[in-house]
Amino acid sequence: MSAFPLRIFTPEGPVVDTEVESLVVTAFNGSLGVLAGHAPMISAVVTGPGKVVASGSTQWYVFGEGTLEVRGPDVVLLVDFAEKADSYDAAKVQTVAALASE
């Protein structure tokens, strides 16, 4: 599978800066996925589960609100926070906790 450079930043600094095969974030109308060669775009991101696949390994996250930009091969995600989760179910639980604290 083709890879693309992904950089994820929070106000505390960089979280991810590597080549990945795919990215999934939560947008206003549901999940939004990015693969290599995706058309250029900018999208709002809402607090919710996210998934990063790199070297065949899946890492789950909870991402805060922010923006996603795809420009050429580069993908940049700017979010309020990014917390690792052990699984999709754990990411959903962490999302509920994050939304309750807002």
N, C-alpha and C positions, 0 to 999 in steps of 0.2 A: 504494500500500500504506500502511496506517496505521502511525503511528510511536508510540513510547512513550519516556519518559525512562529512560535507563540510566546508572547510576553504578557504576563499578568502583573499588574501593579495595584497596591493599596496605598493609602496615605502613609503607612509605615515603611513602604519600600517595595522592591520587587519580590514576587512570590514564585513565579515561574519564568524561566528564560531558556527555552530549549526547543528542539524540533519535535513535533507531535504529528500523529496521524489524524486525530479528530478532536474536536471540542464541542461540547454541548452546554448551553447556558439556558437560564429561564428568562424568557421575554414576556411582554405583556399578554400575548395571545397564546402562550405555551412555550414549548421547548424550541430552541433554535440551534441547529447543528452546522458546523463548519468543517469542510474537508479541503484538501489541497486543491487549488484552482477555483475556489469559490469566487463568485462575482464580487466586485468591490461594493461595500455597503457600510453603513453606520446604523446601529440599533441600540435602543435603550435596553438595559438589563434590569430585572427586578430580583429581589431577594429570593433565592431558591437553590435547589440542587444543581450541581454542574458536574460534568465528567470530562476528564482529560485522558486520552489514550496516547501513550508514547512507548515505542519499542514493544508493542503488543501487550503492555501492562496498563490496566485501568486504575486511575486514581479519582476518587469521588471527593467533591468539595461542596461547601455551601458558600455561594457568592452573594455579596450584598449588592445594593443598587449601583448602577454605573452605566458605562457605555462599552460597546464592542465595535471595533473598527477593523474591517478587512480591506487592505489596500495592497494590491499586487500579491506577492506571496506572503506578506507580513500580516499577522493578526495580533491586535493589541486589545486587551481587556483591562479597563480601568474600573475598579470597584471599591466600595466602602470597606469591605473586608473579604477575606478568603480563608475559610477554615477547612482543613482536611477532615474527611469522614471515612469510616471503615467500609461503608457499603451505601447503596442507594437508600435503603431503609434508615440507616443512621443519618444520612444527609437530610432526609425528610423530617426526622425528629429534631435535628439541629435547626432546620429552617423554621419550624413551629416555635422553637425557643427564641430564635433571633427575632421573629416577627412579634412575639409577645413582649419583648423588651424594648421595642421601638416606641 
